[in-house]
Amino acid sequence: MTMAKDYAGWLSLTASPIFAIMAAMTAQDGGSLCLSAPGASPMSGMTGMYLLMIIFHLPPWLRLIARSAGSPRNPSFTENNP
């Protein structure tokens, strides 16, 4: 079971970089796939959604950074309780 937990931990780190790549690609494309109005900002539509998803998927990265910096962990904060 420990190996599955390790894989799940590493897998949780993949979401933010993937969403960052998707946001960059959508912004570079001009966001033309999901813009509802002609001439709308590239930061609207899917690019904004991808940036929001990056924020929601940052906690695993923040935990990793805090652990590597040697910060004391809050005992009430566990891996399964983001």
N, C-alpha and C positions, 0 to 999 in steps of 0.2 A: 504493500500500500504506500510505502514511502516513495518509491519510484514514481508512482502515479501522481503523488502530491508534488514531487519535484518538477515533473513535466507540466503540471497545471500551473505551477508558479512561473516557470519560464514562458509558458504560453500566454499568461496574463500580461507579459511585457511586450507582446507583439502588437497589440491593438493600437497604441498611441503612435508608434512609428508608421504603421500602415495607413492610419488616418491622416498623418502629416503628409505622406507621399500623395495620397489621394487628393488632399486639399491643394497641394502645390500643382498637381497635374490639372485639376479642375480650374484653378485660378489662371494657369498658363493658357489653357484652352479658352479662357474667357467665360467659363461657366455656361457655355452655350447649350449644354444638354438640358438643363433644368431651369433656365431663366424664363419667367413668365412674360416679361415685357422686353421689347427690343430696346437696346441701349442701357439696360440695367447694369448695375455695378457687378463686377466679377466677384465681389465679396458677398453677394447675396446668394440665395439658393443653396446649392450643394456645397460650395466652399465654406459658407458660414456653418452649415450643419457639420461638416467634417472637423472644423475648428472646435466646435462645441463638443464633439465626440472625443477629441483629443483631451479636453479638460476632464471629461468624465472618466477617461481611462488612465489618468495620471497617478492615482493612488499606488499602484504597484511599483511604479518608478520612484515615487517619493519614499516608500518604505525601503526600497533597495538603497537609495541614496542615504537615508537616515541610518541604516544598518552599517553601511560602509564608512560613514563618518564617525561611527562609534557613539552615536547618540543613545542615551538610555531610553529603553522602550517603556511606554506607558503600559502597566500591567493590565489595564482594562481594555487595551487595544490589541486585538489578536489578528492573525492572518485571515481568519474567516469573517472578521467584522471590519469592513473597510470604513 
